[in-house]
Amino acid sequence: MTFLLLRVFHLLFLLFPCSYLLSQTKSLDWEQIEVDAYLGKDGSLEITETQSIRFSGDWNGAYRRYDLGMGEKIKFISLDRKLENGTWISLKSGSLYYTDEFQYDQLRHEIKWRSRMPSDKPFDNTILVYKIKVKYMDILRREGGDKFRLDHDFGFSDRKGDIGRMSIHLKVHEDWKIPGKFENSLTFLSNSPLSPDQKMIVQLDLRYTGTEIKSFSPSPLRIYFFRGIELILIICGLGILNFLIYIYAKKIGIMDEPIRIDSWKLFYEILSDTKPEYVAILAESGMTETWMTRLTNEGKLRLSYSEKTNIILRKLVEDEAFSETDQKILKDLFVNGGREVSSNQIKEYYKSKKTSYSLNSDIERHYTNEMERLAFLEPRNSWIEKSFGFIFDKVFFNSFVFILSAIVFGLFYYFYLSEPLNSVGVGFGRFFASIPFTIMSAVVVSSFEDVHYGIHDVELYRERYFVSRFLRSLIPLFILNAFYIWSLEIPSEIYFYILLASSFLSAQHIIRLSPLSHSKQIKKTLEILSLKNFLSSRLSSSEPCDIPIQLAPFIPAFDLTFNLRYRSENLNLNDAEYLFPENISKQMELHLPNQTSLSSLGSSGISSSIVSNAGSSSFSSSNGNFGGGGASASWSDMEAFSSSARYSPPSTSSSSSSSSSSGGGGGGGW
């Protein structure tokens, strides 16, 4: 008895999974497919495809996808289902939630429809008949003259089921002639069932005898050729615009060479009230050394070492004796509120505040603001950079505004843009990739442009900037076109508008960042460059040095410290030692031979900051009484102080590690 029960349980165990698997078997194939095709006068191919689909299992429905060749277009017309009584009903476009609803994806060229509700029982060898109507455009390949060729796959090889029988009935318009045939209709039949991956290709030579042959769309290669020509013409137009700006720049003198100065009188006329800090900003050199040398020369500051690693900066005069800009710098520098401060104190203070600090950057920032306020220097940040800076600060870093903006734009796209864009082949992904990429490329390219026009730029790169700026202006043009130039489904008119929009981005870059808007600054930089050349010639000359000591701050500002050392060490001429900052205080009290009298040059043309009397003030500090006399710090000491006082918070970022035939496609269940 026990043996018998074990055998029964064993048998049930074997039969249950098999019956379960059998009940869950899914299959889908086509009993037959009938195709009625009509080649119209305009070369379009209208197809009515009647599919008899055999369902077995819990299929939701079926789909049909169409593959397009290069330059081909397709238009979905309708989808019908045949009822048991032989009548046809049209399926409705919907969400596929209900039976007999369909969706058509214009980008994938795919139709999907529902044949069964999830609550319905599975299909059991059920045959449903559907009729799909579509229209192909630009499907014929032009062979030359009035000769064309149809090379089309009326089947779809991307499927898993067999097609039991397939028939194709092709009729052509009377303007089309089939060589060797008198009739205008043909029938093609499959010799046997079509297994998956098998195609039903019809290849047919045609001759057009109508009068509207010019109305046919050109071949894809011809379209690409003309789009390339349009792109080249736009680039040439932008190049001509850039060249005209260059010609005008030469006309107004901003491409001229710096004038040659041959006298101290002319030197001071050009120098006028230019501060050494202005020169340092334009030369992008020796900012800290220039500022400290001037204030040391004026007897207002002094550096000294208390230890090898700790440098002390002392104020030798009251705050009111400093200019307004210098007072702002000193406020950030003297963090203890006293009259002396060490480099270690500065660093520790900003470290406790978790705030970056650099004396060099602080001096440059405040004097740049002063130069911009006095219209001496054009602002570096363009309007587009400021606009996007506002957007990033106020929108992207404000989560509420960002989410709200995204929702509003998403709704605008869904209700107003999606349908017209999809109809011309511009999908959601391409649109939302091309627009931000193009805009960001324009912003990034703009931010990389150097509109500083300092001494180095004007001296070496003025003409080169015209070429490099023109090439960079083409980046947004190429990025936007890269998303659309290859898409033949986009009409020529739409592509032309895209080309105009991208060319506008490039043109505004060329015009907005041209040197014409900085002509005043460039001319001033040319004057300063002529001053530098004059001082450089004085230092390299074998004649006795006659550079006034009041011009010592301009040596690091003009980046002439090497020239000064070269004169002393290589030319063995020690008559310019008084220009070194460590000798300034001592030498200003001595009579220097061969010095041109400042009064004879007309002191009205010299900045009061240059001719200030040094060592005239003193006061008591916490370490005792000291004044403006005595040895001063060297340029290397000044740089060491700036470096040792610099502080940058640690970064919080982290790191982590085919066939040439048209037609075809796919079909099946889902």
C-alpha positions as CSV (number, residue, x, y, z in Angstrom):
1,M,0.0,0.0,0.0
2,T,2.8,2.4,0.9
3,F,4.6,1.5,-2.3
4,L,1.5,2.3,-4.3
5,L,1.0,5.7,-2.6
6,L,4.6,6.6,-3.3
7,R,4.1,5.7,-7.0
8,V,1.0,7.9,-7.2
9,F,2.7,10.9,-5.6
10,H,5.7,10.4,-7.9
11,L,3.4,10.4,-10.9
12,L,1.6,13.6,-9.8
13,F,4.9,15.3,-9.2
14,L,6.0,14.5,-12.7
15,L,2.7,15.4,-14.4
16,F,1.9,18.7,-12.5
17,P,4.8,20.8,-13.8
18,C,4.4,19.5,-17.3
19,S,0.7,20.4,-17.4
20,Y,1.5,23.8,-15.8
21,L,4.1,24.5,-18.5
22,L,1.7,23.4,-21.3
23,S,-1.0,25.7,-20.0
24,Q,1.5,28.6,-20.1
25,T,2.9,28.0,-23.6
26,K,2.8,31.2,-25.7
27,S,3.2,31.4,-29.5
28,L,2.4,33.8,-32.2
29,D,2.6,33.4,-36.0
30,W,0.9,34.6,-39.1
31,E,-1.5,32.4,-41.0
32,Q,-1.2,34.7,-44.0
33,I,-0.3,38.3,-44.9
34,E,-1.8,40.0,-47.9
35,V,-0.3,43.3,-49.2
36,D,-2.0,45.6,-51.7
37,A,0.5,48.3,-52.8
38,Y,0.0,51.3,-55.1
39,L,2.9,53.3,-56.6
40,G,1.5,56.8,-57.0
41,K,2.3,59.5,-59.6
42,D,4.6,61.3,-57.2
43,G,6.6,58.1,-56.4
44,S,4.9,57.4,-53.1
45,L,4.0,53.9,-52.2
46,E,0.6,53.3,-50.4
47,I,0.4,49.9,-48.7
48,T,-2.5,48.1,-47.2
49,E,-1.2,45.2,-45.2
50,T,-3.8,42.6,-44.0
51,Q,-2.4,40.3,-41.3
52,S,-4.0,37.2,-40.0
53,I,-2.3,36.7,-36.7
54,R,-2.6,33.4,-34.7
55,F,-2.3,34.0,-30.9
56,S,-1.8,31.4,-28.3
57,G,-1.2,32.3,-24.6
58,D,-1.6,35.5,-22.6
59,W,-0.6,38.0,-25.2
60,N,-1.7,41.6,-24.7
61,G,-1.6,42.4,-28.4
62,A,0.7,42.8,-31.3
63,Y,3.0,45.4,-33.0
64,R,4.4,46.3,-36.4
65,R,7.6,48.3,-36.8
66,Y,8.8,49.8,-40.1
67,D,12.4,50.2,-41.1
68,L,13.3,53.2,-43.2
69,G,16.2,53.5,-45.6
70,M,18.3,56.6,-46.0
71,G,16.1,59.6,-46.8
72,E,12.8,57.6,-46.8
73,K,9.7,58.8,-44.9
74,I,6.5,57.0,-43.8
75,K,3.0,58.2,-42.8
76,F,0.7,56.1,-40.7
77,I,-2.9,56.2,-42.0
78,S,-5.1,53.7,-40.1
79,L,-5.4,50.4,-38.3
80,D,-8.6,48.3,-38.6
81,R,-9.7,44.9,-37.1
82,K,-12.0,42.4,-38.8
83,L,-15.0,41.2,-36.8
84,E,-16.4,37.7,-36.9
85,N,-19.3,38.9,-39.1
86,G,-16.8,40.2,-41.7
87,T,-17.1,43.9,-41.0
88,W,-14.2,46.1,-40.2
89,I,-13.8,48.5,-37.2
90,S,-11.2,51.2,-36.8
91,L,-9.0,51.1,-33.8
92,K,-8.6,54.3,-31.8
93,S,-5.4,56.0,-30.7
94,G,-5.1,55.7,-26.9
95,S,-3.1,54.6,-23.9
96,L,-3.4,50.9,-24.7
97,Y,-5.5,50.5,-21.5
98,Y,-8.5,49.2,-23.4
99,T,-8.9,46.6,-26.2
100,D,-8.8,47.9,-29.7
101,E,-6.6,50.9,-28.8
102,F,-3.3,51.6,-30.5
103,Q,-0.3,53.8,-30.2
104,Y,1.9,55.0,-33.0
105,D,5.5,56.0,-32.2
106,Q,6.5,58.5,-34.9
107,L,10.2,58.2,-34.0
108,R,10.5,54.5,-34.0
109,H,7.8,54.1,-36.7
110,E,6.1,51.5,-34.6
111,I,2.4,50.7,-34.2
112,K,1.3,48.8,-31.1
113,W,-2.2,47.7,-30.4
114,R,-4.1,45.9,-27.6
115,S,-6.0,42.7,-28.5
116,R,-6.7,41.3,-25.0
117,M,-7.4,42.7,-21.5
118,P,-5.2,41.3,-18.7
119,S,-8.3,39.9,-17.0
120,D,-9.4,38.0,-20.1
121,K,-8.5,34.3,-20.5
122,P,-5.4,33.6,-22.6
123,F,-5.7,33.1,-26.3
124,D,-6.0,29.5,-27.5
125,N,-5.0,29.3,-31.2
126,T,-7.1,32.4,-31.9
127,I,-6.8,34.1,-35.3
128,L,-7.4,37.9,-35.4
129,V,-7.3,39.8,-38.7
130,Y,-5.9,43.4,-38.8
131,K,-5.5,45.8,-41.7
132,I,-2.7,48.4,-41.5
133,K,-2.5,51.3,-44.0
134,V,0.7,53.3,-44.4
135,K,2.3,55.5,-47.1
136,Y,6.0,55.6,-48.0
137,M,7.6,58.7,-49.5
138,D,10.9,59.0,-51.3
139,I,11.2,55.3,-51.5
140,L,12.4,55.0,-55.1
141,R,16.1,55.1,-55.9
142,R,17.0,57.3,-58.8
143,E,19.2,55.7,-61.3
144,G,19.6,58.7,-63.6
145,G,17.4,60.6,-66.0
146,D,13.9,59.0,-66.0
147,K,15.0,55.7,-64.6
148,F,14.2,54.6,-61.1
149,R,14.4,51.4,-59.0
150,L,12.1,50.0,-56.4
151,D,14.0,47.8,-53.9
152,H,11.6,47.2,-51.0
153,D,11.1,44.5,-48.4
154,F,7.3,44.1,-48.0
155,G,7.8,41.6,-45.2
156,F,9.5,42.1,-41.8
157,S,12.3,39.7,-40.8
158,D,12.6,40.9,-37.2
159,R,10.0,38.4,-35.8
160,K,9.8,35.1,-34.0
161,G,6.9,33.5,-35.7
162,D,6.4,32.0,-39.2
163,I,4.4,33.6,-42.0
164,G,2.3,30.8,-43.5
165,R,1.6,32.5,-46.8
166,M,2.4,36.0,-48.2
167,S,1.1,37.7,-51.3
168,I,1.9,41.1,-52.7
169,H,-0.3,42.8,-55.3
170,L,1.5,45.8,-56.7
171,K,-0.2,48.4,-59.0
172,V,1.6,51.4,-60.5
173,H,0.3,54.8,-61.8
174,E,0.0,55.1,-65.6
175,D,3.0,57.5,-65.6
176,W,5.2,54.6,-64.5
177,K,6.3,52.0,-67.0
178,I,7.7,48.6,-66.1
179,P,10.3,47.6,-68.8
180,G,9.2,44.4,-70.6
181,K,5.7,44.6,-69.1
182,F,2.5,45.9,-70.7
183,E,0.3,45.8,-67.7
184,N,0.7,48.2,-64.7
185,S,0.1,45.6,-62.0
186,L,2.1,42.7,-60.7
187,T,1.5,39.9,-58.2
188,F,4.2,38.3,-56.0
189,L,3.6,35.1,-54.0
190,S,5.8,33.3,-51.4
191,N,6.7,29.8,-52.6
192,S,6.7,28.4,-49.1
193,P,6.1,29.6,-45.5
194,L,8.5,32.3,-44.4
195,S,10.5,31.4,-41.4
196,P,11.9,34.1,-39.0
197,D,14.6,36.3,-40.6
198,Q,13.3,35.6,-44.1
199,K,12.3,38.7,-46.2
200,M,9.9,39.3,-49.0
201,I,11.9,41.7,-51.2
202,V,10.5,43.1,-54.5
203,Q,13.1,44.6,-56.9
204,L,11.7,46.4,-59.9
205,D,13.1,48.7,-62.6
206,L,10.8,51.6,-63.5
207,R,10.7,54.4,-66.1
208,Y,8.9,57.7,-65.4
209,T,7.0,59.0,-68.4
210,G,5.2,61.9,-66.7
211,T,6.0,65.6,-66.8
212,E,6.6,66.2,-63.0
213,I,9.9,64.5,-62.7
214,K,11.5,67.6,-61.2
215,S,9.1,67.5,-58.2
216,F,10.7,64.3,-56.9
217,S,12.9,64.6,-53.9
218,P,16.6,64.5,-54.6
219,S,18.7,61.5,-53.6
220,P,20.1,61.4,-50.0
221,L,23.6,62.1,-51.3
222,R,22.3,65.2,-53.2
223,I,20.6,66.4,-50.0
224,Y,23.8,65.9,-48.0
225,F,25.8,67.7,-50.7
226,F,23.5,70.8,-50.6
227,R,23.4,70.8,-46.8
228,G,27.2,70.7,-46.8
229,I,27.3,73.6,-49.3
230,E,24.9,75.6,-47.1
231,L,27.1,75.0,-44.0
232,I,30.2,76.0,-45.9
233,L,28.5,79.2,-47.1
234,I,27.5,80.1,-43.6
235,I,31.1,79.5,-42.4
236,C,32.4,81.7,-45.2
237,G,29.9,84.4,-44.3
238,L,31.1,84.3,-40.7
239,G,34.7,84.4,-41.9
240,I,33.9,87.5,-44.0
241,L,32.3,89.2,-41.0
242,N,35.3,88.4,-38.9
243,F,37.6,89.8,-41.6
244,L,35.6,93.0,-41.9
245,I,35.9,93.5,-38.1
246,Y,39.7,93.0,-38.5
247,I,39.9,95.6,-41.3
248,Y,38.0,98.1,-39.2
249,A,40.1,97.4,-36.2
250,K,43.2,98.3,-38.2
251,K,41.5,101.4,-39.4
252,I,40.8,102.8,-35.9
253,G,44.4,102.0,-34.8
254,I,43.9,99.1,-32.3
255,M,46.1,96.9,-34.4
256,D,49.0,99.4,-34.5
257,E,52.4,98.8,-33.1
258,P,53.2,100.7,-29.8
259,I,54.8,104.1,-30.3
260,R,58.5,104.5,-29.7
261,I,59.4,106.7,-26.7
262,D,62.7,108.6,-27.0
263,S,62.6,111.0,-24.0
264,W,61.6,111.1,-20.4
265,K,59.2,113.9,-21.1
266,L,57.2,111.8,-23.5
267,F,57.4,108.9,-21.1
268,Y,55.7,110.9,-18.3
269,E,53.2,112.4,-20.7
270,I,52.0,108.9,-21.6
271,L,52.3,107.6,-18.0
272,S,50.1,110.4,-16.7
273,D,48.3,109.2,-13.6
274,T,48.6,105.4,-14.4
275,K,49.2,103.5,-11.2
276,P,51.7,100.7,-11.1
277,E,48.9,98.4,-9.9
278,Y,47.1,99.1,-13.2
279,V,50.2,98.1,-15.1
280,A,50.5,94.9,-13.1
281,I,47.0,93.9,-13.8
282,L,47.4,94.5,-17.6
283,A,50.8,92.7,-17.5
284,E,49.4,89.9,-15.2
285,S,52.7,90.0,-13.3
286,G,54.0,90.9,-9.9
287,M,50.8,92.1,-8.3
288,T,51.9,91.7,-4.7
289,E,55.4,92.9,-5.3
290,T,54.2,96.0,-7.2
291,W,51.7,97.0,-4.4
292,M,54.2,96.4,-1.6
293,T,57.1,98.1,-3.4
294,R,55.0,101.2,-3.9
295,L,53.8,101.4,-0.3
296,T,57.4,100.7,0.9
297,N,58.6,103.4,-1.4
298,E,56.0,105.7,0.2
299,G,57.1,104.7,3.7
300,K,53.7,103.3,4.6
301,L,54.5,99.5,5.0
302,R,57.5,97.4,6.0
303,L,58.1,93.7,6.1
304,S,60.4,91.9,8.6
305,Y,61.0,88.3,9.8
306,S,60.3,87.4,13.4
307,E,61.1,83.8,12.6
308,K,62.2,82.0,9.4
309,T,58.6,80.9,8.8
310,N,56.8,83.9,10.1
311,I,56.8,87.2,8.3
312,I,55.6,90.4,10.0
313,L,53.9,93.2,8.0
314,R,53.7,96.6,9.7
315,K,51.8,99.8,9.0
316,L,54.0,102.8,9.4
317,V,51.3,105.4,9.0
318,E,47.6,105.9,10.0
319,D,44.9,104.3,7.9
320,E,43.8,107.7,6.6
321,A,47.1,108.1,4.8
322,F,46.2,105.1,2.5
323,S,44.0,105.4,-0.5
324,E,40.4,104.1,-0.4
325,T,41.3,101.0,-2.4
326,D,44.4,100.3,-0.2
327,Q,42.3,100.6,2.9
328,K,40.0,97.9,1.6
329,I,43.0,95.6,1.0
330,L,44.5,96.4,4.4
331,K,41.1,95.6,6.1
332,D,41.2,92.1,4.7
333,L,45.0,91.8,5.5
334,F,45.2,93.1,9.0
335,V,42.7,90.6,10.4
336,N,43.6,91.4,14.1
337,G,42.7,95.0,13.8
338,G,46.2,96.1,14.9
339,R,49.1,97.8,13.2
340,E,51.1,94.7,12.5
341,V,50.1,91.2,11.4
342,S,52.1,88.0,10.7
343,S,51.5,85.7,7.8
344,N,50.6,82.9,10.2
345,Q,47.9,85.0,11.8
346,I,46.4,85.8,8.5
347,K,46.3,82.1,7.4
348,E,44.9,80.9,10.8
349,Y,42.2,83.6,10.7
350,Y,40.9,82.6,7.3
351,K,41.3,78.9,8.2
352,S,39.0,79.4,11.2
353,K,36.5,81.2,8.9
354,K,36.9,78.4,6.3
355,T,37.3,81.1,3.7
356,S,39.8,81.3,0.9
357,Y,42.3,84.2,0.9
358,S,45.0,85.3,-1.4
359,L,46.7,88.7,-1.0
360,N,47.6,88.7,-4.7
361,S,44.0,88.0,-5.8
362,D,42.7,90.5,-3.2
363,I,44.9,93.3,-4.6
364,E,44.0,92.4,-8.2
365,R,40.3,92.3,-7.4
366,H,40.1,95.7,-5.7
367,Y,42.3,97.5,-8.3
368,T,40.4,95.9,-11.1
369,N,37.2,97.3,-9.6
370,E,38.9,100.7,-9.4
371,M,40.0,100.5,-13.0
372,E,36.5,99.5,-14.2
373,R,35.0,102.2,-12.1
374,L,37.3,104.7,-13.8
375,A,36.5,103.2,-17.2
376,F,40.2,102.3,-17.4
377,L,39.5,98.6,-17.9
378,E,36.6,96.8,-19.6
379,P,34.7,94.3,-17.5
380,R,35.8,90.7,-18.2
381,N,32.5,89.1,-17.6
382,S,30.2,89.5,-20.6
383,W,26.4,89.9,-20.4
384,I,25.9,86.2,-21.4
385,E,28.2,85.0,-18.6
386,K,26.4,87.2,-16.0
387,S,23.0,86.1,-17.3
388,F,23.9,82.4,-17.0
389,G,25.6,83.1,-13.7
390,F,22.2,84.5,-12.4
391,I,20.4,81.5,-13.8
392,F,22.7,79.0,-12.1
393,D,22.7,80.9,-8.8
394,K,19.0,81.7,-8.6
395,V,17.5,78.8,-10.5
396,F,19.6,75.7,-10.6
397,F,20.7,76.0,-7.0
398,N,17.2,76.8,-5.9
399,S,15.5,73.4,-6.0
400,F,12.0,74.8,-5.8
401,V,12.4,77.2,-8.7
402,F,14.3,74.6,-10.7
403,I,11.6,72.0,-10.2
404,L,8.8,74.5,-11.0
405,S,10.7,75.6,-14.2
406,A,11.2,72.0,-15.3
407,I,7.5,71.3,-14.8
408,V,6.4,74.4,-16.7
409,F,8.7,73.7,-19.6
410,G,7.8,70.0,-19.7
411,L,4.1,70.9,-19.9
412,F,4.8,73.5,-22.6
413,Y,6.8,70.9,-24.6
414,Y,4.1,68.2,-24.2
415,F,1.1,70.4,-25.2
416,Y,2.7,72.7,-27.8
417,L,6.0,71.3,-29.1
418,S,5.9,67.5,-29.1
419,E,3.5,67.0,-31.9
420,P,5.0,69.5,-34.4
421,L,8.6,68.4,-33.6
422,N,7.8,64.7,-33.8
423,S,6.0,65.3,-37.2
424,V,9.3,66.5,-38.6
425,G,11.4,63.8,-37.0
426,V,12.7,65.7,-34.0
427,G,12.1,63.6,-30.9
428,F,12.1,64.4,-27.2
429,G,15.6,63.0,-26.7
430,R,17.2,64.9,-29.6
431,F,15.5,68.2,-28.7
432,F,16.4,68.1,-25.1
433,A,20.0,67.1,-25.9
434,S,20.6,69.6,-28.7
435,I,19.3,72.7,-27.0
436,P,21.2,72.5,-23.7
437,F,24.4,71.2,-25.4
438,T,24.3,74.1,-27.8
439,I,23.6,76.8,-25.2
440,M,26.2,75.4,-22.8
441,S,28.8,75.3,-25.6
442,A,28.1,79.0,-26.3
443,V,28.5,79.8,-22.6
444,V,31.7,77.7,-22.2
445,V,33.3,79.1,-25.4
446,S,32.4,82.7,-24.2
447,S,33.9,82.1,-20.8
448,F,37.2,80.8,-22.4
449,E,37.6,84.0,-24.5
450,D,40.2,86.3,-23.1
451,V,38.9,89.9,-23.4
452,H,41.5,91.1,-20.9
453,Y,43.8,92.5,-23.6
454,G,46.7,92.8,-21.3
455,I,50.3,93.6,-22.3
456,H,51.1,90.1,-23.2
457,D,48.0,89.7,-25.3
458,V,48.4,92.9,-27.2
459,E,52.1,92.3,-27.8
460,L,51.9,88.8,-29.2
461,Y,48.3,87.6,-29.9
462,R,46.2,90.4,-31.3
463,E,46.1,89.0,-34.9
464,R,46.0,85.4,-33.7
465,Y,43.0,86.1,-31.5
466,F,41.0,86.9,-34.6
467,V,41.6,83.4,-36.0
468,S,41.2,81.6,-32.7
469,R,38.0,83.5,-31.8
470,F,36.6,82.8,-35.2
471,L,37.3,79.1,-34.9
472,R,35.8,78.9,-31.4
473,S,32.7,80.7,-32.6
474,L,32.0,77.8,-34.9
475,I,31.7,75.3,-32.0
476,P,28.0,76.0,-31.2
477,L,27.3,75.9,-35.0
478,F,28.9,72.5,-35.4
479,I,27.3,71.1,-32.2
480,L,23.7,72.1,-33.2
481,N,24.2,70.9,-36.7
482,A,25.6,67.6,-35.6
483,F,22.2,66.7,-34.1
484,Y,20.3,67.5,-37.3
485,I,22.4,67.6,-40.5
486,W,22.2,63.8,-40.9
487,S,18.4,63.5,-40.4
488,L,16.9,63.3,-43.9
489,E,13.4,63.1,-42.4
490,I,13.8,66.8,-41.4
491,P,12.4,69.1,-44.2
492,S,14.9,71.4,-45.9
493,E,13.0,74.4,-44.5
494,I,13.4,73.2,-40.9
495,Y,17.1,72.5,-41.4
496,F,17.5,76.0,-42.9
497,Y,16.0,77.6,-39.8
498,I,18.3,75.4,-37.6
499,L,21.3,76.6,-39.7
500,L,20.2,80.2,-39.2
501,A,19.8,79.8,-35.5
502,S,23.3,78.2,-35.1
503,S,24.9,80.9,-37.3
504,F,23.3,83.6,-35.2
505,L,25.1,82.1,-32.1
506,S,28.4,82.2,-33.9
507,A,27.8,85.7,-35.3
508,Q,27.0,87.2,-31.9
509,H,30.1,85.6,-30.5
510,I,32.3,87.2,-33.2
511,I,30.7,90.6,-32.8
512,R,30.2,90.7,-29.0
513,L,33.7,89.6,-28.2
514,S,35.5,91.5,-31.0
515,P,38.2,93.9,-29.9
516,L,36.1,96.8,-31.2
517,S,34.2,96.9,-27.9
518,H,37.6,97.1,-26.0
519,S,39.3,99.7,-28.3
520,K,39.9,102.2,-25.4
521,Q,41.5,99.5,-23.3
522,I,43.7,98.2,-26.1
523,K,44.9,101.7,-27.0
524,K,45.8,102.2,-23.3
525,T,47.6,98.9,-23.2
526,L,49.6,99.9,-26.3
527,E,50.7,103.0,-24.5
528,I,51.7,101.0,-21.5
529,L,53.6,98.6,-23.7
530,S,55.5,101.5,-25.2
531,L,56.4,102.5,-21.6
532,K,57.6,99.0,-20.9
533,N,59.7,99.0,-24.0
534,F,61.3,102.3,-23.0
535,L,62.2,101.1,-19.5
536,S,63.5,97.8,-20.9
537,S,65.7,99.7,-23.4
538,R,67.1,101.8,-20.5
539,L,68.0,98.7,-18.4
540,S,69.6,96.9,-21.4
541,S,71.6,99.9,-22.4
542,S,75.3,100.2,-21.5
543,E,74.7,103.9,-20.7
544,P,74.4,104.9,-17.0
545,C,71.0,104.0,-15.5
546,D,68.8,107.1,-15.2
547,I,65.5,105.6,-14.2
548,P,64.1,107.6,-11.3
549,I,63.7,105.7,-8.0
550,Q,60.0,106.7,-7.9
551,L,59.5,104.3,-10.8
552,A,60.8,101.3,-8.8
553,P,57.2,99.9,-8.3
554,F,56.9,99.7,-12.1
555,I,59.8,97.3,-12.4
556,P,57.8,94.2,-11.1
557,A,54.6,95.7,-12.7
558,F,56.2,95.6,-16.1
559,D,57.8,92.3,-15.4
560,L,61.3,93.8,-15.7
561,T,62.8,92.2,-12.6
562,F,64.8,89.8,-14.8
563,N,66.1,92.7,-16.9
564,L,67.2,94.5,-13.7
565,R,69.1,91.5,-12.5
566,Y,70.5,90.8,-15.9
567,R,72.0,94.3,-15.9
568,S,73.6,93.8,-12.6
569,E,74.8,90.2,-13.0
570,N,75.5,89.8,-16.7
571,L,76.3,93.3,-17.9
572,N,78.3,94.0,-14.6
573,L,76.6,97.3,-14.2
574,N,75.7,98.1,-10.6
575,D,74.2,101.5,-11.2
576,A,70.6,100.3,-10.9
577,E,70.9,98.7,-7.5
578,Y,68.8,101.5,-6.0
579,L,65.7,100.1,-7.8
580,F,65.7,96.9,-5.7
581,P,63.2,97.3,-2.9
582,E,65.7,96.3,-0.2
583,N,67.7,99.4,-1.2
584,I,64.9,101.9,-1.8
585,S,64.6,103.4,1.7
586,K,68.4,103.9,1.9
587,Q,68.8,105.2,-1.6
588,M,66.0,107.7,-1.4
589,E,68.0,109.7,1.1
590,L,71.1,109.8,-1.1
591,H,71.9,111.9,-4.1
592,L,71.9,109.7,-7.1
593,P,74.1,110.6,-10.0
594,N,72.7,110.8,-13.6
595,Q,69.1,110.9,-12.3
596,T,66.8,113.1,-14.3
597,S,65.2,115.7,-12.1
598,L,61.5,115.0,-11.6
599,S,60.7,118.7,-11.3
600,S,62.3,119.3,-14.7
601,L,60.0,116.6,-16.2
602,G,56.9,118.4,-15.0
603,S,55.6,116.8,-11.9
604,S,52.1,117.6,-12.8
605,G,52.1,114.5,-15.1
606,I,53.2,112.2,-12.3
607,S,50.9,110.4,-9.9
608,S,51.1,111.7,-6.4
609,S,51.5,108.2,-5.2
610,I,54.8,107.9,-7.1
611,V,56.5,111.0,-5.8
612,S,55.4,110.6,-2.2
613,N,58.2,111.3,0.3
614,A,59.3,108.1,2.0
615,G,60.1,107.7,5.7
616,S,58.2,110.7,6.9
617,S,55.9,109.1,9.4
618,S,56.4,106.9,12.4
619,F,54.4,105.5,15.3
620,S,54.7,103.2,18.2
621,S,53.8,99.5,17.8
622,S,53.5,96.7,20.3
623,N,57.1,95.7,19.6
624,G,58.5,99.2,20.1
625,N,59.2,102.3,18.2
626,F,60.0,102.0,14.5
627,G,59.7,104.2,11.5
628,G,60.1,104.2,7.7
629,G,63.8,104.2,7.5
630,G,66.2,101.2,7.3
631,A,66.4,98.2,5.1
632,S,63.2,97.0,3.3
633,A,62.1,93.5,2.2
634,S,63.1,92.1,-1.2
635,W,60.7,91.1,-3.9
636,S,61.2,87.4,-2.9
637,D,60.3,88.4,0.7
638,M,57.1,90.0,-0.5
639,E,56.2,86.9,-2.5
640,A,57.0,84.7,0.4
641,F,54.7,86.7,2.7
642,S,51.8,86.5,0.1
643,S,52.4,82.7,-0.3
644,S,52.6,82.0,3.5
645,A,49.4,84.0,4.2
646,R,47.4,82.3,1.5
647,Y,44.7,79.9,2.5
648,S,42.4,77.6,0.6
649,P,39.8,75.4,2.3
650,P,40.2,71.7,1.5
651,S,38.0,70.4,-1.3
652,T,34.8,68.6,-0.3
653,S,34.4,66.8,-3.6
654,S,34.7,63.0,-3.8
655,S,35.4,60.7,-6.6
656,S,33.9,57.4,-7.5
657,S,35.1,55.2,-9.5
658,S,22.4,45.5,-43.5
659,S,20.7,45.2,-46.4
660,S,20.3,48.0,-49.0
661,S,16.6,47.3,-49.5
662,S,14.0,49.6,-48.1
663,G,11.1,48.4,-46.0
664,G,11.3,45.5,-43.7
665,G,11.1,46.0,-39.9
666,G,9.6,43.9,-37.2
667,G,6.4,42.6,-35.8
668,G,5.1,40.3,-33.1
669,G,3.3,40.3,-29.8
670,W,3.7,42.0,-26.5
